[in-house]
Amino acid sequence: MQQKLETHDLTDQQLDEGYWLVTHWTKIQREVTIAIGVLAAIFFIFTITRVVFLYALQADSSEKFVNDLKISLAATQSFPQPELGLGSVIAIPSGASRFDAIVDATNSSDDWRASAQVIFTVNGVDQPTDEVLLFPGDTVPAVLVGGVGGTAQKVTARVGDTDWRRLTASEIALLKERKNISIKDVSFSTHPETGISTSRFTVVNASITSLWEVGLRVILLSAGRSVGVNRATIEKLDTGQERTVEIRWFASLPPVDDIRVVPQVDFLDPRAVRETPSPIQRL
């Protein structure tokens, strides 16, 4: 019996393409496998090369960092931090078992700034500390007001925690522009009836910077000897401004012929600088 062939809708071209695909399928699989292997090898070689390159680059950076660190350490050893010098302590009796004390701290460096605690002791007992700020070449009195001690007072002082920072050339130039506060019109008088004394002086801000607050160390002198000490503060001292300060002294004092006033303000601290409105009005 003769079988009937199934009919289909394929064209002769589609039949030829299907026949080619069937006869070449094994070859196609082999070539695709080879191509995938080649791509995997290229990716592997790229990954290995990248890792080696990054490792070498990181090794160079690490070596550079170590060398820079060694240079910095060598520079620090070449330029050691200076030491803060203290003068002789002056104790001034201010009442029953009480006294004031003064000691000069000196920063003899050319480009280091120091913020230091000065600790006073009386008969071996520590008193409240006083913090002083010294720019290069400064001599600033550390003071103790109202210290407590016995009749036989042995007062000493030592330097406590100190923060040293080396100034850059631009900071030193800026410091020269800002650090220009002077004292004038110094006077001292004692009321003949009450015995209360009054010291007066004028603080002049001749710098280019307005300041939020200026601390003052005030020391009375009699024939070059310190006979009284106090603190004062001026707020909002604008550039070019003059401010008169008056302090009353209730203790009995010898004749005072001079007053030493030392400002204390961090001219390089942006928080200490007060922005003032410009005199130029814009329309």
Buried (B, 14 or more C-beta within 10 A) or exposed (E): EEEEEEEEEEEEEEEEEEEEEEEEEEEEEEEEEEEEEEEEEEEEEEEEEEEEEEEEEEEEEEEEEEEEEEEEEEEEEEEEEBBBEBBEBBBBEBEEEBBBBBBBBBBBBEBBBBBBBBBBBBEEEEBEBBEBBBBBEBBBBBBBBEBEBEEEBEBBBEBEEBEBEBBEEEBBEBBEEBBBBEBEEBEBEBEEEEEEBEBBBBBBBEBEBBBBBBBBBBBBBBEEEBBBBBEBEBEEBEBEBEBEBEBEBEBEBEEBEEBBBBBBBBBBEEEBBBEEEEEEEEE
